[in-house]
Amino acid sequence: MPRKIGYARVSTVEQCLDLQINALRGAGCDVIHRDNGVSGAQTCRPAFTHALNAVGPGTTLVVWRLDRMSRSLRHLIEISETLTARGAFLESLTEKIDTSTAIGQFVFHILGAVAQLEREIIRERTKAGLAAAAERGCYPGRPRKLNVSQIRSIAEERLHGASWSMLADHYNVHEETLRRSISEAGLV
């Protein structure tokens, strides 16, 4: 008989794992790994890592709900691919998904396509947002410490003999910031 490994997780220590554990036992899990007080947004969870390392050919990793394993669809797909590469399967009791069946695999392929679509939409929105911001004169990253006018003044003062340290004190920036700003502006 194929082996079933359960995984249960709650986000806070005040929450209770009993409901999940009872459901996993009812599903025939031989071993149940538990993360108590660990967020699903974290990809590094000790008990989940142990559960994933324990799966092998023919093994099924069983969860009460998919969000107990991961909150990110992308991460969920990665986990499914890891299991598939090891000849193992995934079963979610609440969503009634079992990748050892053809329909279960189909559902995961649909989820993978949705994840890919989501990534592409986010990429397109980000690109459009950056372009719109650039048209308004806004650029990504933190604001510059020195504006163009200040950089020109610094270059002029350097030509008249002002020291880097004096200018750094005057503009309240590090000397290296001055040098880099002058260099990037092509005023060296």
C-alpha positions as CSV (number, residue, x, y, z in Angstrom):
1,M,0.0,0.0,0.0
2,P,1.4,3.5,-0.9
3,R,2.6,5.6,2.0
4,K,0.9,8.8,3.0
5,I,2.7,11.7,4.7
6,G,0.6,14.4,6.3
7,Y,1.4,18.1,6.8
8,A,-0.4,20.4,9.1
9,R,0.2,24.1,9.8
10,V,-1.3,27.0,11.7
11,S,-0.1,30.6,11.6
12,T,-0.2,31.4,15.3
13,V,0.5,29.3,18.4
14,E,-3.0,30.3,19.6
15,Q,-4.6,28.3,16.8
16,C,-5.2,24.6,17.0
17,L,-3.9,21.8,14.7
18,D,-6.5,19.2,16.0
19,L,-8.9,19.6,13.1
20,Q,-6.2,19.1,10.5
21,I,-4.5,16.3,12.3
22,N,-7.8,14.4,12.7
23,A,-8.6,14.8,9.0
24,L,-5.0,13.7,8.0
25,R,-5.3,10.6,10.3
26,G,-8.7,9.8,8.8
27,A,-7.1,10.0,5.3
28,G,-4.6,7.3,6.4
29,C,-1.4,9.3,6.9
30,D,1.4,7.3,8.5
31,V,3.3,10.3,9.7
32,I,2.1,13.9,10.2
33,H,4.6,16.8,10.2
34,R,3.4,19.9,12.0
35,D,4.4,23.6,11.8
36,N,2.8,25.4,14.7
37,G,2.9,29.2,14.6
38,V,4.5,29.5,11.2
39,S,3.1,31.7,8.4
40,G,2.2,30.1,5.1
41,A,3.9,33.0,3.4
42,Q,7.2,31.7,4.5
43,T,8.8,29.2,2.1
44,C,11.2,27.9,4.8
45,R,9.2,26.0,7.4
46,P,11.0,23.2,9.4
47,A,8.3,20.6,9.5
48,F,7.3,21.2,5.8
49,T,11.0,20.7,4.8
50,H,11.0,17.4,6.8
51,A,7.8,16.3,5.1
52,L,9.0,17.2,1.6
53,N,12.4,15.4,2.3
54,A,10.5,12.3,3.4
55,V,8.5,11.8,0.2
56,G,9.7,9.3,-2.4
57,P,8.3,7.2,-5.3
58,G,4.7,6.3,-4.7
59,T,4.4,8.5,-1.6
60,T,1.6,11.0,-1.3
61,L,1.9,14.3,0.6
62,V,-1.5,15.0,2.1
63,V,-2.7,18.4,3.3
64,W,-6.0,19.4,4.8
65,R,-6.2,22.5,2.5
66,L,-3.7,23.8,-0.1
67,D,-3.3,27.0,1.8
68,R,-1.8,25.0,4.7
69,M,1.1,24.1,2.3
70,S,1.5,27.4,0.5
71,R,-0.2,30.8,0.1
72,S,1.5,31.4,-3.2
73,L,0.2,29.7,-6.3
74,R,3.7,29.9,-7.8
75,H,5.2,28.1,-4.8
76,L,2.4,25.5,-4.8
77,I,3.2,24.7,-8.4
78,E,6.9,24.4,-7.5
79,I,6.1,22.0,-4.7
80,S,3.9,19.9,-7.1
81,E,6.8,19.8,-9.6
82,T,9.2,18.7,-6.9
83,L,6.8,15.9,-5.9
84,T,6.3,14.8,-9.5
85,A,10.1,14.7,-10.1
86,R,10.4,12.3,-7.1
87,G,7.5,10.1,-8.3
88,A,5.3,11.3,-5.5
89,F,1.9,12.8,-5.4
90,L,-0.1,15.6,-3.7
91,E,-3.5,15.3,-2.1
92,S,-5.6,18.1,-0.7
93,L,-8.5,16.8,1.4
94,T,-10.7,20.0,1.4
95,E,-10.3,20.8,-2.4
96,K,-10.5,17.1,-3.3
97,I,-7.3,17.3,-5.4
98,D,-5.2,14.1,-5.9
99,T,-2.4,14.3,-8.4
100,S,-2.2,10.5,-8.5
101,T,-5.3,10.7,-10.8
102,A,-5.6,12.1,-14.3
103,I,-8.1,14.7,-13.2
104,G,-5.9,15.8,-10.3
105,Q,-2.9,16.3,-12.7
106,F,-5.2,18.2,-15.0
107,V,-6.3,20.6,-12.2
108,F,-2.6,21.2,-11.4
109,H,-1.9,22.0,-15.1
110,I,-4.7,24.5,-15.1
111,L,-3.3,26.0,-11.9
112,G,0.1,26.2,-13.6
113,A,-1.4,28.0,-16.6
114,V,-3.2,30.4,-14.3
115,A,0.1,31.1,-12.4
116,Q,1.9,31.8,-15.7
117,L,-0.9,34.1,-16.8
118,E,-0.7,35.9,-13.5
119,R,3.1,36.4,-13.8
120,E,2.6,37.8,-17.4
121,I,-0.1,40.2,-16.3
122,I,2.0,41.5,-13.4
123,R,5.0,41.9,-15.7
124,E,2.9,43.9,-18.2
125,R,1.4,46.1,-15.5
126,T,4.8,46.7,-14.0
127,K,6.3,47.7,-17.4
128,A,3.3,50.0,-18.1
129,G,3.5,51.6,-14.7
130,L,7.3,52.2,-15.0
131,A,6.7,53.8,-18.4
132,A,3.9,56.0,-17.1
133,A,6.1,57.1,-14.1
134,A,9.0,57.9,-16.4
135,E,6.7,60.1,-18.5
136,R,5.9,62.0,-15.3
137,G,9.6,62.3,-14.6
138,C,9.6,59.7,-11.8
139,Y,12.2,56.9,-11.9
140,P,12.5,53.8,-9.8
141,G,14.8,53.6,-6.8
142,R,15.4,55.9,-4.0
143,P,15.6,59.7,-4.6
144,R,19.0,61.1,-5.5
145,K,20.8,62.9,-2.7
146,L,22.0,65.6,-5.1
147,N,20.0,67.2,-7.9
148,V,21.4,68.2,-11.3
149,S,21.8,71.9,-10.3
150,Q,23.8,70.9,-7.2
151,I,26.0,68.5,-9.2
152,R,26.9,71.3,-11.6
153,S,27.7,73.6,-8.7
154,I,29.9,71.0,-7.1
155,A,31.8,70.5,-10.4
156,E,32.3,74.2,-10.8
157,E,33.5,74.6,-7.1
158,R,35.9,71.7,-7.7
159,L,37.4,73.6,-10.7
160,H,37.9,76.6,-8.4
161,G,39.8,74.4,-5.9
162,A,37.2,73.3,-3.3
163,S,38.2,70.1,-1.6
164,W,36.0,67.0,-1.6
165,S,35.7,67.0,2.2
166,M,34.6,70.6,2.3
167,L,32.0,70.0,-0.4
168,A,30.8,66.8,1.3
169,D,30.3,68.8,4.6
170,H,28.5,71.6,2.8
171,Y,26.1,69.3,0.9
172,N,25.8,66.9,3.8
173,V,26.8,63.8,1.8
174,H,29.7,61.4,1.7
175,E,32.7,62.3,-0.4
176,E,32.1,59.1,-2.5
177,T,28.6,60.3,-3.3
178,L,30.0,63.5,-4.6
179,R,32.6,61.7,-6.8
180,R,30.0,59.2,-8.1
181,S,27.5,62.0,-8.9
182,I,30.1,64.0,-10.8
183,S,31.2,60.9,-12.7
184,E,27.7,59.8,-13.6
185,A,26.9,63.3,-14.9
186,G,30.0,63.2,-17.1
187,L,31.5,66.2,-15.4
188,V,34.8,64.6,-14.4
